[in-house]
Amino acid sequence: MFEAHTETQFEEIIKANPEFRRLYHHHKELDKKVMDAELGVLPIDDVTLTQMKREKLAAKDRLIRMYDTL
C-alpha cells in the first residue's frame, strides 16, 4: 500500500500518529479475515464478506489520504 515510501518514513508515522496506527492495524486485521474467508478457513456469509471488503477499502483510502497529508 505504501511501497513508494521508505520503511523508516512509514514507521515514523505509525509511531507518531495513534489514529493512523489504529486504522492501519484495523486494515491489516480486515485483510487477514477477508483472505481467510476467501480461502474457506473463516466461514462467513457473502453479505458479511462484502461488507468487510468495503470496510477494508474505505480504511485503505483513508490511510492513503492521511499519509499524503502527513
PDB file with one MODEL, atoms N, CA, C and O in Angstrom:
MODEL        1
ATOM      1  N   MET A   1       0.820  -1.194   0.000  1.00  0.00           N
ATOM      2  CA  MET A   1       0.000   0.000   0.000  1.00  0.00           C
ATOM      3  C   MET A   1       0.867   1.263   0.000  1.00  0.00           C
ATOM      4  O   MET A   1       0.521   2.258  -0.636  1.00  0.00           O
ATOM      5  N   PHE A   2       1.982   1.217   0.708  1.00  0.00           N
ATOM      6  CA  PHE A   2       2.856   2.381   0.802  1.00  0.00           C
ATOM      7  C   PHE A   2       4.246   2.049   0.252  1.00  0.00           C
ATOM      8  O   PHE A   2       5.259   2.468   0.810  1.00  0.00           O
ATOM      9  N   GLU A   3       4.280   1.308  -0.825  1.00  0.00           N
ATOM     10  CA  GLU A   3       5.537   0.831  -1.385  1.00  0.00           C
ATOM     11  C   GLU A   3       6.440   1.957  -1.866  1.00  0.00           C
ATOM     12  O   GLU A   3       7.661   1.802  -1.876  1.00  0.00           O
ATOM     13  N   ALA A   4       5.868   3.083  -2.263  1.00  0.00           N
ATOM     14  CA  ALA A   4       6.651   4.181  -2.807  1.00  0.00           C
ATOM     15  C   ALA A   4       7.436   4.936  -1.735  1.00  0.00           C
ATOM     16  O   ALA A   4       8.280   5.771  -2.058  1.00  0.00           O
ATOM     17  N   HIS A   5       7.166   4.651  -0.481  1.00  0.00           N
ATOM     18  CA  HIS A   5       7.806   5.362   0.614  1.00  0.00           C
ATOM     19  C   HIS A   5       8.740   4.425   1.371  1.00  0.00           C
ATOM     20  O   HIS A   5       8.563   3.207   1.365  1.00  0.00           O
ATOM     21  N   THR A   6       9.726   5.013   2.014  1.00  0.00           N
ATOM     22  CA  THR A   6      10.669   4.179   2.738  1.00  0.00           C
ATOM     23  C   THR A   6      10.014   3.609   3.992  1.00  0.00           C
ATOM     24  O   THR A   6       9.064   4.176   4.533  1.00  0.00           O
ATOM     25  N   GLU A   7      10.536   2.497   4.429  1.00  0.00           N
ATOM     26  CA  GLU A   7      10.003   1.850   5.627  1.00  0.00           C
ATOM     27  C   GLU A   7      10.205   2.741   6.849  1.00  0.00           C
ATOM     28  O   GLU A   7       9.371   2.751   7.754  1.00  0.00           O
ATOM     29  N   THR A   8      11.292   3.478   6.880  1.00  0.00           N
ATOM     30  CA  THR A   8      11.574   4.376   8.006  1.00  0.00           C
ATOM     31  C   THR A   8      10.522   5.468   8.101  1.00  0.00           C
ATOM     32  O   THR A   8      10.029   5.762   9.190  1.00  0.00           O
ATOM     33  N   GLN A   9      10.175   6.073   6.971  1.00  0.00           N
ATOM     34  CA  GLN A   9       9.138   7.112   6.964  1.00  0.00           C
ATOM     35  C   GLN A   9       7.816   6.548   7.475  1.00  0.00           C
ATOM     36  O   GLN A   9       7.123   7.170   8.280  1.00  0.00           O
ATOM     37  N   PHE A  10       7.489   5.369   6.992  1.00  0.00           N
ATOM     38  CA  PHE A  10       6.235   4.732   7.380  1.00  0.00           C
ATOM     39  C   PHE A  10       6.215   4.434   8.877  1.00  0.00           C
ATOM     40  O   PHE A  10       5.215   4.700   9.544  1.00  0.00           O
ATOM     41  N   GLU A  11       7.296   3.890   9.407  1.00  0.00           N
ATOM     42  CA  GLU A  11       7.379   3.575  10.834  1.00  0.00           C
ATOM     43  C   GLU A  11       7.280   4.830  11.695  1.00  0.00           C
ATOM     44  O   GLU A  11       6.679   4.803  12.769  1.00  0.00           O
ATOM     45  N   GLU A  12       7.861   5.916  11.233  1.00  0.00           N
ATOM     46  CA  GLU A  12       7.778   7.180  11.983  1.00  0.00           C
ATOM     47  C   GLU A  12       6.328   7.651  12.087  1.00  0.00           C
ATOM     48  O   GLU A  12       5.898   8.111  13.145  1.00  0.00           O
ATOM     49  N   ILE A  13       5.587   7.540  11.007  1.00  0.00           N
ATOM     50  CA  ILE A  13       4.179   7.956  11.024  1.00  0.00           C
ATOM     51  C   ILE A  13       3.382   7.042  11.947  1.00  0.00           C
ATOM     52  O   ILE A  13       2.541   7.518  12.709  1.00  0.00           O
ATOM     53  N   ILE A  14       3.635   5.746  11.890  1.00  0.00           N
ATOM     54  CA  ILE A  14       2.912   4.798  12.755  1.00  0.00           C
ATOM     55  C   ILE A  14       3.163   5.134  14.223  1.00  0.00           C
ATOM     56  O   ILE A  14       2.238   5.097  15.034  1.00  0.00           O
ATOM     57  N   LYS A  15       4.398   5.458  14.563  1.00  0.00           N
ATOM     58  CA  LYS A  15       4.734   5.786  15.952  1.00  0.00           C
ATOM     59  C   LYS A  15       4.138   7.114  16.385  1.00  0.00           C
ATOM     60  O   LYS A  15       3.677   7.252  17.518  1.00  0.00           O
ATOM     61  N   ALA A  16       4.146   8.087  15.490  1.00  0.00           N
ATOM     62  CA  ALA A  16       3.745   9.449  15.846  1.00  0.00           C
ATOM     63  C   ALA A  16       2.241   9.689  15.810  1.00  0.00           C
ATOM     64  O   ALA A  16       1.750  10.603  16.473  1.00  0.00           O
ATOM     65  N   ASN A  17       1.502   8.889  15.053  1.00  0.00           N
ATOM     66  CA  ASN A  17       0.084   9.176  14.857  1.00  0.00           C
ATOM     67  C   ASN A  17      -0.766   7.984  15.300  1.00  0.00           C
ATOM     68  O   ASN A  17      -0.874   6.996  14.573  1.00  0.00           O
ATOM     69  N   PRO A  18      -1.371   8.073  16.489  1.00  0.00           N
ATOM     70  CA  PRO A  18      -2.158   6.944  17.001  1.00  0.00           C
ATOM     71  C   PRO A  18      -3.371   6.602  16.130  1.00  0.00           C
ATOM     72  O   PRO A  18      -3.738   5.432  16.030  1.00  0.00           O
ATOM     73  N   GLU A  19      -3.991   7.587  15.509  1.00  0.00           N
ATOM     74  CA  GLU A  19      -5.149   7.308  14.655  1.00  0.00           C
ATOM     75  C   GLU A  19      -4.721   6.521  13.413  1.00  0.00           C
ATOM     76  O   GLU A  19      -5.388   5.570  13.006  1.00  0.00           O
ATOM     77  N   PHE A  20      -3.604   6.932  12.822  1.00  0.00           N
ATOM     78  CA  PHE A  20      -3.077   6.222  11.658  1.00  0.00           C
ATOM     79  C   PHE A  20      -2.712   4.786  12.049  1.00  0.00           C
ATOM     80  O   PHE A  20      -3.025   3.845  11.319  1.00  0.00           O
ATOM     81  N   ARG A  21      -2.056   4.620  13.186  1.00  0.00           N
ATOM     82  CA  ARG A  21      -1.662   3.292  13.665  1.00  0.00           C
ATOM     83  C   ARG A  21      -2.881   2.397  13.880  1.00  0.00           C
ATOM     84  O   ARG A  21      -2.884   1.236  13.470  1.00  0.00           O
ATOM     85  N   ARG A  22      -3.904   2.932  14.515  1.00  0.00           N
ATOM     86  CA  ARG A  22      -5.124   2.165  14.771  1.00  0.00           C
ATOM     87  C   ARG A  22      -5.778   1.744  13.460  1.00  0.00           C
ATOM     88  O   ARG A  22      -6.174   0.590  13.295  1.00  0.00           O
ATOM     89  N   LEU A  23      -5.886   2.680  12.540  1.00  0.00           N
ATOM     90  CA  LEU A  23      -6.522   2.386  11.255  1.00  0.00           C
ATOM     91  C   LEU A  23      -5.697   1.391  10.442  1.00  0.00           C
ATOM     92  O   LEU A  23      -6.255   0.524   9.769  1.00  0.00           O
ATOM     93  N   TYR A  24      -4.382   1.513  10.500  1.00  0.00           N
ATOM     94  CA  TYR A  24      -3.510   0.589   9.781  1.00  0.00           C
ATOM     95  C   TYR A  24      -3.674  -0.840  10.318  1.00  0.00           C
ATOM     96  O   TYR A  24      -3.774  -1.792   9.543  1.00  0.00           O
ATOM     97  N   HIS A  25      -3.702  -0.979  11.639  1.00  0.00           N
ATOM     98  CA  HIS A  25      -3.874  -2.315  12.226  1.00  0.00           C
ATOM     99  C   HIS A  25      -5.266  -2.877  11.933  1.00  0.00           C
ATOM    100  O   HIS A  25      -5.425  -4.080  11.726  1.00  0.00           O
ATOM    101  N   HIS A  26      -6.262  -2.009  11.917  1.00  0.00           N
ATOM    102  CA  HIS A  26      -7.626  -2.435  11.577  1.00  0.00           C
ATOM    103  C   HIS A  26      -7.668  -2.940  10.129  1.00  0.00           C
ATOM    104  O   HIS A  26      -8.295  -3.960   9.845  1.00  0.00           O
ATOM    105  N   HIS A  27      -7.008  -2.235   9.226  1.00  0.00           N
ATOM    106  CA  HIS A  27      -6.953  -2.646   7.824  1.00  0.00           C
ATOM    107  C   HIS A  27      -6.264  -4.004   7.697  1.00  0.00           C
ATOM    108  O   HIS A  27      -6.736  -4.876   6.967  1.00  0.00           O
ATOM    109  N   LYS A  28      -5.161  -4.180   8.398  1.00  0.00           N
ATOM    110  CA  LYS A  28      -4.438  -5.452   8.338  1.00  0.00           C
ATOM    111  C   LYS A  28      -5.294  -6.605   8.866  1.00  0.00           C
ATOM    112  O   LYS A  28      -5.278  -7.706   8.317  1.00  0.00           O
ATOM    113  N   GLU A  29      -6.036  -6.336   9.934  1.00  0.00           N
ATOM    114  CA  GLU A  29      -6.929  -7.351  10.508  1.00  0.00           C
ATOM    115  C   GLU A  29      -8.023  -7.734   9.512  1.00  0.00           C
ATOM    116  O   GLU A  29      -8.307  -8.915   9.312  1.00  0.00           O
ATOM    117  N   LEU A  30      -8.628  -6.731   8.894  1.00  0.00           N
ATOM    118  CA  LEU A  30      -9.654  -7.000   7.888  1.00  0.00           C
ATOM    119  C   LEU A  30      -9.077  -7.762   6.703  1.00  0.00           C
ATOM    120  O   LEU A  30      -9.721  -8.668   6.173  1.00  0.00           O
ATOM    121  N   ASP A  31      -7.874  -7.403   6.288  1.00  0.00           N
ATOM    122  CA  ASP A  31      -7.223  -8.076   5.175  1.00  0.00           C
ATOM    123  C   ASP A  31      -7.048  -9.558   5.473  1.00  0.00           C
ATOM    124  O   ASP A  31      -7.300 -10.402   4.613  1.00  0.00           O
ATOM    125  N   LYS A  32      -6.619  -9.871   6.682  1.00  0.00           N
ATOM    126  CA  LYS A  32      -6.431 -11.269   7.075  1.00  0.00           C
ATOM    127  C   LYS A  32      -7.768 -12.014   7.094  1.00  0.00           C
ATOM    128  O   LYS A  32      -7.858 -13.145   6.617  1.00  0.00           O
ATOM    129  N   LYS A  33      -8.802 -11.381   7.644  1.00  0.00           N
ATOM    130  CA  LYS A  33     -10.114 -12.031   7.708  1.00  0.00           C
ATOM    131  C   LYS A  33     -10.691 -12.276   6.316  1.00  0.00           C
ATOM    132  O   LYS A  33     -11.252 -13.339   6.051  1.00  0.00           O
ATOM    133  N   VAL A  34     -10.552 -11.292   5.428  1.00  0.00           N
ATOM    134  CA  VAL A  34     -11.051 -11.445   4.063  1.00  0.00           C
ATOM    135  C   VAL A  34     -10.322 -12.586   3.365  1.00  0.00           C
ATOM    136  O   VAL A  34     -10.942 -13.413   2.695  1.00  0.00           O
ATOM    137  N   MET A  35      -9.016 -12.624   3.524  1.00  0.00           N
ATOM    138  CA  MET A  35      -8.246 -13.693   2.890  1.00  0.00           C
ATOM    139  C   MET A  35      -8.649 -15.057   3.451  1.00  0.00           C
ATOM    140  O   MET A  35      -8.824 -16.013   2.695  1.00  0.00           O
ATOM    141  N   ASP A  36      -8.795 -15.146   4.763  1.00  0.00           N
ATOM    142  CA  ASP A  36      -9.216 -16.405   5.379  1.00  0.00           C
ATOM    143  C   ASP A  36     -10.597 -16.831   4.885  1.00  0.00           C
ATOM    144  O   ASP A  36     -10.839 -18.013   4.638  1.00  0.00           O
ATOM    145  N   ALA A  37     -11.501 -15.857   4.741  1.00  0.00           N
ATOM    146  CA  ALA A  37     -12.849 -16.170   4.262  1.00  0.00           C
ATOM    147  C   ALA A  37     -12.806 -16.661   2.813  1.00  0.00           C
ATOM    148  O   ALA A  37     -13.507 -17.605   2.449  1.00  0.00           O
ATOM    149  N   GLU A  38     -11.987 -16.019   2.003  1.00  0.00           N
ATOM    150  CA  GLU A  38     -11.887 -16.432   0.606  1.00  0.00           C
ATOM    151  C   GLU A  38     -11.251 -17.808   0.455  1.00  0.00           C
ATOM    152  O   GLU A  38     -11.556 -18.535  -0.491  1.00  0.00           O
ATOM    153  N   LEU A  39     -10.372 -18.165   1.380  1.00  0.00           N
ATOM    154  CA  LEU A  39      -9.747 -19.487   1.354  1.00  0.00           C
ATOM    155  C   LEU A  39     -10.625 -20.565   1.982  1.00  0.00           C
ATOM    156  O   LEU A  39     -10.334 -21.757   1.873  1.00  0.00           O
ATOM    157  N   GLY A  40     -11.700 -20.139   2.638  1.00  0.00           N
ATOM    158  CA  GLY A  40     -12.607 -21.086   3.270  1.00  0.00           C
ATOM    159  C   GLY A  40     -12.236 -21.433   4.693  1.00  0.00           C
ATOM    160  O   GLY A  40     -12.859 -22.302   5.303  1.00  0.00           O
ATOM    161  N   VAL A  41     -11.225 -20.764   5.233  1.00  0.00           N
ATOM    162  CA  VAL A  41     -10.784 -21.012   6.605  1.00  0.00           C
ATOM    163  C   VAL A  41     -11.735 -20.355   7.610  1.00  0.00           C
ATOM    164  O   VAL A  41     -11.984 -20.889   8.691  1.00  0.00           O
ATOM    165  N   LEU A  42     -12.256 -19.190   7.231  1.00  0.00           N
ATOM    166  CA  LEU A  42     -13.180 -18.444   8.084  1.00  0.00           C
ATOM    167  C   LEU A  42     -14.566 -18.515   7.454  1.00  0.00           C
ATOM    168  O   LEU A  42     -14.824 -17.873   6.436  1.00  0.00           O
ATOM    169  N   PRO A  43     -15.460 -19.299   8.064  1.00  0.00           N
ATOM    170  CA  PRO A  43     -16.789 -19.461   7.465  1.00  0.00           C
ATOM    171  C   PRO A  43     -17.696 -18.252   7.741  1.00  0.00           C
ATOM    172  O   PRO A  43     -18.206 -18.088   8.849  1.00  0.00           O
ATOM    173  N   ILE A  44     -17.885 -17.411   6.717  1.00  0.00           N
ATOM    174  CA  ILE A  44     -18.814 -16.283   6.831  1.00  0.00           C
ATOM    175  C   ILE A  44     -19.647 -16.215   5.557  1.00  0.00           C
ATOM    176  O   ILE A  44     -19.260 -16.743   4.514  1.00  0.00           O
ATOM    177  N   ASP A  45     -20.783 -15.562   5.660  1.00  0.00           N
ATOM    178  CA  ASP A  45     -21.677 -15.454   4.510  1.00  0.00           C
ATOM    179  C   ASP A  45     -21.190 -14.368   3.545  1.00  0.00           C
ATOM    180  O   ASP A  45     -20.351 -13.538   3.895  1.00  0.00           O
ATOM    181  N   ASP A  46     -21.722 -14.391   2.348  1.00  0.00           N
ATOM    182  CA  ASP A  46     -21.287 -13.467   1.294  1.00  0.00           C
ATOM    183  C   ASP A  46     -21.564 -12.003   1.636  1.00  0.00           C
ATOM    184  O   ASP A  46     -20.781 -11.123   1.279  1.00  0.00           O
ATOM    185  N   VAL A  47     -22.660 -11.745   2.318  1.00  0.00           N
ATOM    186  CA  VAL A  47     -23.004 -10.367   2.683  1.00  0.00           C
ATOM    187  C   VAL A  47     -21.956  -9.814   3.647  1.00  0.00           C
ATOM    188  O   VAL A  47     -21.492  -8.686   3.480  1.00  0.00           O
ATOM    189  N   THR A  48     -21.588 -10.591   4.640  1.00  0.00           N
ATOM    190  CA  THR A  48     -20.583 -10.159   5.611  1.00  0.00           C
ATOM    191  C   THR A  48     -19.236  -9.970   4.932  1.00  0.00           C
ATOM    192  O   THR A  48     -18.523  -9.010   5.223  1.00  0.00           O
ATOM    193  N   LEU A  49     -18.884 -10.871   4.034  1.00  0.00           N
ATOM    194  CA  LEU A  49     -17.622 -10.754   3.311  1.00  0.00           C
ATOM    195  C   LEU A  49     -17.598  -9.478   2.474  1.00  0.00           C
ATOM    196  O   LEU A  49     -16.587  -8.776   2.444  1.00  0.00           O
ATOM    197  N   THR A  50     -18.676  -9.181   1.810  1.00  0.00           N
ATOM    198  CA  THR A  50     -18.760  -7.962   1.013  1.00  0.00           C
ATOM    199  C   THR A  50     -18.624  -6.725   1.893  1.00  0.00           C
ATOM    200  O   THR A  50     -17.936  -5.774   1.522  1.00  0.00           O
ATOM    201  N   GLN A  51     -19.266  -6.729   3.043  1.00  0.00           N
ATOM    202  CA  GLN A  51     -19.161  -5.604   3.975  1.00  0.00           C
ATOM    203  C   GLN A  51     -17.720  -5.439   4.467  1.00  0.00           C
ATOM    204  O   GLN A  51     -17.218  -4.320   4.570  1.00  0.00           O
ATOM    205  N   MET A  52     -17.068  -6.546   4.764  1.00  0.00           N
ATOM    206  CA  MET A  52     -15.678  -6.488   5.217  1.00  0.00           C
ATOM    207  C   MET A  52     -14.773  -5.931   4.122  1.00  0.00           C
ATOM    208  O   MET A  52     -13.868  -5.148   4.408  1.00  0.00           O
ATOM    209  N   LYS A  53     -15.006  -6.324   2.883  1.00  0.00           N
ATOM    210  CA  LYS A  53     -14.203  -5.818   1.771  1.00  0.00           C
ATOM    211  C   LYS A  53     -14.402  -4.314   1.595  1.00  0.00           C
ATOM    212  O   LYS A  53     -13.443  -3.583   1.346  1.00  0.00           O
ATOM    213  N   ARG A  54     -15.632  -3.857   1.723  1.00  0.00           N
ATOM    214  CA  ARG A  54     -15.907  -2.419   1.602  1.00  0.00           C
ATOM    215  C   ARG A  54     -15.246  -1.644   2.737  1.00  0.00           C
ATOM    216  O   ARG A  54     -14.670  -0.577   2.519  1.00  0.00           O
ATOM    217  N   GLU A  55     -15.332  -2.188   3.945  1.00  0.00           N
ATOM    218  CA  GLU A  55     -14.714  -1.534   5.100  1.00  0.00           C
ATOM    219  C   GLU A  55     -13.188  -1.493   4.943  1.00  0.00           C
ATOM    220  O   GLU A  55     -12.550  -0.495   5.278  1.00  0.00           O
ATOM    221  N   LYS A  56     -12.623  -2.567   4.439  1.00  0.00           N
ATOM    222  CA  LYS A  56     -11.182  -2.636   4.204  1.00  0.00           C
ATOM    223  C   LYS A  56     -10.759  -1.588   3.174  1.00  0.00           C
ATOM    224  O   LYS A  56      -9.761  -0.894   3.369  1.00  0.00           O
ATOM    225  N   LEU A  57     -11.507  -1.474   2.089  1.00  0.00           N
ATOM    226  CA  LEU A  57     -11.199  -0.494   1.056  1.00  0.00           C
ATOM    227  C   LEU A  57     -11.327   0.932   1.593  1.00  0.00           C
ATOM    228  O   LEU A  57     -10.499   1.789   1.282  1.00  0.00           O
ATOM    229  N   ALA A  58     -12.349   1.185   2.388  1.00  0.00           N
ATOM    230  CA  ALA A  58     -12.530   2.516   2.977  1.00  0.00           C
ATOM    231  C   ALA A  58     -11.361   2.844   3.908  1.00  0.00           C
ATOM    232  O   ALA A  58     -10.874   3.974   3.923  1.00  0.00           O
ATOM    233  N   ALA A  59     -10.917   1.861   4.676  1.00  0.00           N
ATOM    234  CA  ALA A  59      -9.779   2.073   5.569  1.00  0.00           C
ATOM    235  C   ALA A  59      -8.523   2.370   4.760  1.00  0.00           C
ATOM    236  O   ALA A  59      -7.744   3.251   5.124  1.00  0.00           O
ATOM    237  N   LYS A  60      -8.324   1.645   3.668  1.00  0.00           N
ATOM    238  CA  LYS A  60      -7.158   1.871   2.822  1.00  0.00           C
ATOM    239  C   LYS A  60      -7.187   3.276   2.228  1.00  0.00           C
ATOM    240  O   LYS A  60      -6.174   3.977   2.231  1.00  0.00           O
ATOM    241  N   ASP A  61      -8.340   3.684   1.722  1.00  0.00           N
ATOM    242  CA  ASP A  61      -8.468   5.027   1.150  1.00  0.00           C
ATOM    243  C   ASP A  61      -8.162   6.096   2.192  1.00  0.00           C
ATOM    244  O   ASP A  61      -7.469   7.073   1.907  1.00  0.00           O
ATOM    245  N   ARG A  62      -8.676   5.903   3.385  1.00  0.00           N
ATOM    246  CA  ARG A  62      -8.431   6.878   4.458  1.00  0.00           C
ATOM    247  C   ARG A  62      -6.962   6.902   4.843  1.00  0.00           C
ATOM    248  O   ARG A  62      -6.397   7.972   5.069  1.00  0.00           O
ATOM    249  N   LEU A  63      -6.340   5.742   4.920  1.00  0.00           N
ATOM    250  CA  LEU A  63      -4.904   5.664   5.245  1.00  0.00           C
ATOM    251  C   LEU A  63      -4.074   6.418   4.199  1.00  0.00           C
ATOM    252  O   LEU A  63      -3.155   7.160   4.544  1.00  0.00           O
ATOM    253  N   ILE A  64      -4.401   6.223   2.945  1.00  0.00           N
ATOM    254  CA  ILE A  64      -3.652   6.900   1.880  1.00  0.00           C
ATOM    255  C   ILE A  64      -3.834   8.404   1.971  1.00  0.00           C
ATOM    256  O   ILE A  64      -2.865   9.148   1.824  1.00  0.00           O
ATOM    257  N   ARG A  65      -5.051   8.867   2.209  1.00  0.00           N
ATOM    258  CA  ARG A  65      -5.293  10.307   2.365  1.00  0.00           C
ATOM    259  C   ARG A  65      -4.525  10.866   3.562  1.00  0.00           C
ATOM    260  O   ARG A  65      -3.916  11.933   3.479  1.00  0.00           O
ATOM    261  N   MET A  66      -4.563  10.134   4.673  1.00  0.00           N
ATOM    262  CA  MET A  66      -3.852  10.577   5.876  1.00  0.00           C
ATOM    263  C   MET A  66      -2.355  10.633   5.604  1.00  0.00           C
ATOM    264  O   MET A  66      -1.685  11.598   5.970  1.00  0.00           O
ATOM    265  N   TYR A  67      -1.838   9.597   4.963  1.00  0.00           N
ATOM    266  CA  TYR A  67      -0.401   9.519   4.688  1.00  0.00           C
ATOM    267  C   TYR A  67       0.046  10.673   3.797  1.00  0.00           C
ATOM    268  O   TYR A  67       1.104  11.265   4.012  1.00  0.00           O
ATOM    269  N   ASP A  68      -0.763  10.980   2.808  1.00  0.00           N
ATOM    270  CA  ASP A  68      -0.414  12.068   1.888  1.00  0.00           C
ATOM    271  C   ASP A  68      -0.415  13.434   2.569  1.00  0.00           C
ATOM    272  O   ASP A  68       0.325  14.328   2.158  1.00  0.00           O
ATOM    273  N   THR A  69      -1.232  13.604   3.597  1.00  0.00           N
ATOM    274  CA  THR A  69      -1.286  14.893   4.272  1.00  0.00           C
ATOM    275  C   THR A  69      -0.243  15.015   5.376  1.00  0.00           C
ATOM    276  O   THR A  69       0.033  16.122   5.839  1.00  0.00           O
ATOM    277  N   LEU A  70       0.336  13.905   5.804  1.00  0.00           N
ATOM    278  CA  LEU A  70       1.331  13.958   6.886  1.00  0.00           C
ATOM    279  C   LEU A  70       2.716  14.215   6.370  1.00  0.00           C
ATOM    280  O   LEU A  70       3.663  14.288   7.153  1.00  0.00           O
TER     281      LEU A  70
ENDMDL
END
